[in-house]
Amino acid sequence: MTNSPGTVAVVVPVYNEPTWIGRCVDRVVSEIERSSFALDRVVIVDDGSTDGTAEEVDRLARSHQRVEVVHQANSGRFLARRAGLERVRSDFVLLVDSRVLLEDGSLQYLADHLTPDAVVWNGHVEVLTDGNPFATFWDTMTKIAWSEYFSEPRLTHFGLERFDHYPKGTGCFFAPREVLERGFAQFSTYFDDLRNASDDTSLIRDIASTRDIWISPGFGCSYVSRSTLRLFVSHAFQRGTFFVDGHLRRGARFAPVIVAFVPLSVLAMVVAALEPLLGVAMIVSVFLFAAAATAAKRQPARAILVVGMLAPLFVAVYGFGIWRGLALVARSRFR
């Protein structure tokens, strides 16, 4: 084993994930033990789970010497991650979500590629589709949205100028503890309730203003997507709200999209209400446009069909999520 690059702690927020939290933590512990990092601890923050998750994380703490558990009232992922971060004193911190499974050798890859300039890393995420149409949808949309990277996955980095052109998220994110502490301390949101805040885009955007974010398939992980229509709808609605908080920022690539969305969505609802047949035509148009855009990115036939079929529902639900986000902004500003 080569010399240790330092100590690393892991923070895992979890809410109602009794099936996946054990696999996530077991994989994290295994990967750290195989790497040249020295493990400080793994902090699991149970964010007010209402199923058997609390009992499962307590079992994990008994099974792993270095696993600690924090139970708190439901407060959202941002405060859950912050609660975990406050418990550690390591050189580095790895943020991992409960449905994320690290790939073999990913942490040793980090250990081998750490330099004074390359200390902040975003995980290369592959969505596990496995016949799940909702996972196929998210996987395809991710690869289309961040095609600059996914068209040729490679070791690269980006700062604030190219921030909105690359995938990023705190579902698998590695950085020096001091960098994360400063980011959490400086975190800003438009919303009063942090459970609605964009807990990853806003945080990483602030970090990218002073540090480049590195990404590579070598530091990879798999994400297990939700597999039911109800959870798909709930997730799309939540992501629409997060989109407002994370991207309604000066200079952000997608800020004009949010501004344009308001009159366009109002117009679409008025037209659909006055002329139902035109409403049906708009739904068909969304299907055709989404399928054509997916085909243009050379995605498989199954992905083209799935994206086309789910796009009208997604656009509607995501749009309502955006409206909710805008309403929360207004409520916060005019209070």
C-alpha positions in Angstrom: 0.0 0.0 0.0 1.3 3.4 -0.9 1.5 6.3 1.6 -1.8 7.5 2.8 -3.0 10.8 1.1 -4.8 11.5 4.4 -7.9 10.7 6.4 -11.4 10.5 4.8 -14.8 10.6 6.5 -18.0 9.7 4.7 -21.4 11.4 5.3 -24.5 9.6 4.2 -27.9 11.2 4.6 -30.8 8.8 4.4 -34.6 8.9 4.4 -36.8 5.8 4.1 -34.2 3.7 2.3 -33.9 0.4 4.4 -33.1 -1.7 1.3 -30.2 0.3 -0.1 -28.5 2.0 2.8 -26.8 -1.2 3.9 -25.4 -1.9 0.5 -24.2 1.7 0.1 -22.4 1.7 3.5 -20.9 -1.8 3.0 -19.5 -0.7 -0.4 -18.1 2.5 1.0 -16.3 0.8 3.9 -14.9 -1.9 1.5 -13.6 0.7 -1.0 -11.9 2.8 1.7 -10.3 -0.3 3.2 -9.0 -1.2 -0.3 -7.6 2.2 -0.8 -4.6 4.1 0.7 -6.9 6.5 2.5 -7.2 6.2 6.3 -10.8 5.9 7.3 -11.9 8.4 10.0 -15.6 7.4 10.2 -18.8 6.9 8.3 -21.6 9.2 9.6 -25.1 8.1 8.6 -27.7 10.8 9.3 -31.2 9.4 9.5 -33.4 12.3 8.5 -36.6 11.4 10.3 -37.3 8.1 8.5 -40.7 6.7 9.0 -40.1 3.0 8.0 -37.5 0.5 9.1 -34.5 2.7 8.1 -33.7 3.8 11.7 -33.4 0.2 12.8 -31.3 -0.7 9.8 -28.8 2.1 10.3 -28.5 1.2 14.0 -27.7 -2.3 12.9 -25.0 -1.0 10.6 -23.4 0.9 13.5 -23.2 -2.3 15.4 -21.7 -4.2 12.5 -19.0 -1.6 11.5 -16.7 -0.2 14.2 -16.3 3.1 12.3 -19.9 3.8 11.6 -21.8 6.4 13.6 -25.5 7.2 13.4 -27.3 10.5 13.9 -31.1 10.5 14.2 -32.8 13.8 13.6 -36.3 15.1 12.8 -36.9 15.4 9.1 -35.1 18.5 7.9 -34.0 17.8 4.3 -30.7 16.6 2.8 -28.8 19.8 3.2 -29.2 19.9 7.0 -28.7 16.2 7.2 -25.4 16.5 5.4 -24.4 19.5 7.5 -25.2 17.5 10.7 -22.9 14.8 9.5 -20.1 17.2 8.5 -20.1 18.7 11.9 -19.2 15.3 13.4 -16.0 14.8 11.4 -12.4 16.1 11.6 -10.8 14.3 8.7 -8.6 15.7 5.9 -11.2 14.9 3.3 -15.0 14.2 3.2 -16.9 12.0 0.8 -20.6 12.8 0.5 -22.6 9.8 -0.7 -26.4 9.3 -1.1 -28.0 6.1 0.1 -28.8 4.8 -3.4 -25.2 5.3 -4.6 -22.8 2.4 -4.9 -19.1 3.2 -5.4 -17.4 1.4 -8.3 -14.4 -0.9 -7.6 -11.2 1.0 -7.2 -12.8 4.4 -7.3 -11.3 5.7 -4.1 -7.8 4.4 -4.9 -8.2 6.3 -8.2 -8.8 9.4 -6.2 -5.8 8.7 -4.0 -3.6 8.3 -7.0 -4.8 11.5 -8.7 -4.9 14.0 -5.9 -2.8 17.0 -6.5 -2.8 20.5 -5.0 -5.0 21.6 -7.9 -7.2 18.5 -8.0 -8.7 18.0 -4.6 -12.4 18.6 -5.4 -14.1 15.7 -7.3 -17.6 15.0 -8.5 -18.4 11.3 -9.1 -19.0 9.9 -12.5 -22.5 8.5 -12.1 -24.0 5.7 -14.1 -27.8 5.2 -13.6 -28.6 1.5 -13.3 -31.5 1.0 -15.8 -32.0 -2.8 -15.6 -35.4 -2.7 -17.5 -36.7 0.2 -15.3 -38.3 2.7 -17.7 -38.1 5.5 -15.2 -34.4 4.9 -14.7 -33.9 4.8 -18.5 -35.6 8.2 -18.7 -33.4 9.8 -16.1 -30.3 8.2 -17.5 -31.0 9.4 -21.0 -32.0 12.9 -19.9 -28.8 13.2 -17.9 -26.6 12.1 -20.9 -28.4 14.6 -23.2 -28.2 17.5 -20.8 -24.5 16.9 -20.1 -23.6 15.6 -23.5 -20.3 17.7 -23.5 -19.0 15.2 -21.0 -21.0 12.0 -21.6 -20.3 12.0 -25.3 -16.7 11.3 -24.3 -16.3 10.5 -20.6 -12.8 11.4 -19.5 -10.6 13.0 -16.9 -11.4 16.7 -17.0 -12.3 19.6 -14.8 -14.4 22.7 -14.9 -14.8 26.0 -13.0 -17.5 28.6 -12.8 -17.4 29.5 -16.5 -18.3 26.0 -17.7 -20.2 25.0 -14.5 -23.6 24.5 -16.2 -22.1 22.3 -19.0 -21.0 19.4 -16.8 -22.8 17.0 -14.5 -22.5 17.6 -10.8 -24.2 16.7 -7.5 -23.6 15.9 -3.9 -24.8 12.3 -4.3 -21.1 11.4 -4.8 -18.8 14.3 -4.1 -15.3 14.4 -2.6 -13.5 17.5 -1.2 -11.2 18.7 1.6 -13.2 19.1 4.8 -12.4 22.8 5.0 -13.7 23.4 1.5 -17.0 21.8 2.3 -17.3 23.6 5.7 -16.8 26.9 4.0 -19.3 26.0 1.3 -22.0 25.0 3.8 -21.3 28.1 5.8 -21.7 30.3 2.7 -24.7 28.4 1.3 -27.6 30.6 0.1 -31.1 29.7 -0.9 -34.2 31.6 -2.1 -36.4 29.5 0.2 -37.3 29.7 3.8 -37.5 26.0 4.3 -34.2 24.3 3.6 -36.0 21.0 2.7 -37.0 22.7 -0.6 -33.5 24.1 -1.3 -31.2 23.0 -4.1 -28.7 21.3 -1.7 -26.2 20.4 -4.4 -26.2 22.9 -7.4 -26.0 26.0 -5.2 -23.4 24.5 -2.9 -21.1 23.2 -5.7 -21.6 26.4 -7.7 -20.1 28.4 -4.8 -17.2 25.9 -4.5 -16.5 26.2 -8.2 -16.0 29.9 -7.9 -12.7 29.2 -6.1 -11.8 25.6 -7.0 -12.0 23.6 -10.2 -14.3 20.5 -10.0 -12.7 17.4 -11.4 -14.5 14.4 -12.8 -13.5 11.1 -14.4 -14.9 7.6 -15.0 -12.1 6.4 -12.7 -14.0 7.9 -9.7 -17.3 6.3 -10.6 -20.4 5.1 -8.9 -23.8 3.6 -9.8 -27.1 5.1 -8.9 -30.2 3.0 -8.2 -33.2 4.9 -9.5 -36.7 4.8 -8.2 -38.9 2.3 -10.0 -42.6 3.3 -9.6 -44.7 5.9 -11.3 -45.6 7.6 -8.0 -41.9 8.1 -7.1 -41.1 9.2 -10.6 -43.7 11.9 -10.4 -42.7 13.0 -6.9 -39.0 13.2 -7.9 -39.8 15.2 -11.1 -41.9 17.7 -9.0 -39.1 18.0 -6.5 -36.4 18.5 -9.1 -38.5 21.3 -10.7 -38.5 23.2 -7.4 -34.8 22.6 -7.0 -34.2 23.8 -10.5 -35.4 27.3 -9.6 -33.3 27.5 -6.5 -30.2 26.2 -8.2 -30.3 28.0 -11.5 -32.3 31.3 -11.0 -28.9 33.0 -10.5 -27.2 35.8 -12.3 -25.1 34.4 -15.1 -26.5 30.9 -14.8 -26.9 29.1 -18.2 -30.5 28.1 -17.4 -31.8 31.3 -15.8 -33.3 32.5 -19.1 -35.1 29.2 -19.4 -36.9 29.9 -16.1 -37.8 33.4 -17.1 -39.2 32.3 -20.4 -41.0 29.4 -18.8 -43.5 31.7 -17.0 -45.3 33.3 -20.0 -44.9 30.2 -22.2 -46.5 27.9 -19.6 -49.3 30.3 -18.9 -50.0 30.5 -22.7 -50.0 26.7 -23.0 -52.5 26.3 -20.1 -54.8 29.0 -21.6 -54.7 27.4 -25.0 -55.4 23.9 -23.6 -58.3 25.2 -21.6 -59.9 27.0 -24.5 -59.1 24.4 -27.2 -58.8 20.9 -25.8 -57.8 19.6 -29.2 -54.8 22.0 -29.3 -53.9 20.7 -25.8 -53.8 17.2 -27.2 -51.7 18.4 -30.1 -49.2 20.0 -27.7 -48.9 16.6 -25.8 -48.2 14.8 -29.1 -45.7 17.6 -30.0 -43.8 17.1 -26.8 -43.7 13.3 -27.4 -42.4 13.8 -31.0 -39.9 16.5 -30.0 -38.5 14.5 -27.1 -38.2 11.3 -29.2 -36.5 13.2 -32.1 -34.1 15.0 -29.7 -33.2 11.7 -28.1 -32.7 10.0 -31.5 -30.5 13.0 -32.6 -28.2 12.2 -29.7 -27.8 8.6 -31.0 -29.5 7.0 -28.0 -30.9 3.4 -28.2 -34.4 2.7 -29.6 -35.7 1.8 -26.1 -34.5 5.1 -24.7 -36.1 7.0 -27.6 -39.4 5.3 -26.9 -39.3 5.7 -23.1 -38.3 9.4 -23.3 -41.0 10.1 -25.8 -43.7 8.4 -23.7 -42.7 9.9 -20.4 -41.8 13.4 -21.6 -45.3 14.9 -21.6 -45.9 13.7 -18.0 -42.4 14.9 -17.0 -42.8 18.3 -18.6 -46.1 18.9 -16.8 -45.0 17.7 -13.4 -41.5 19.4 -13.6 -43.3 22.6 -14.7 -45.6 22.5 -11.7 -42.4 22.0 -9.6 -40.9 25.2 -11.2 -44.1 27.1 -10.4 -43.9 25.9 -6.9 -40.3 27.1 -6.7 -41.2 30.5 -8.1 -44.1 30.7 -5.5 -41.6 29.9 -2.7 -39.3 32.6 -4.0 -42.1 35.2 -4.0 -43.3 34.2 -0.6 -39.8 34.5 0.8 -39.1 37.9 -0.9 -42.5 39.5 0.0 -42.7 38.2 3.6 
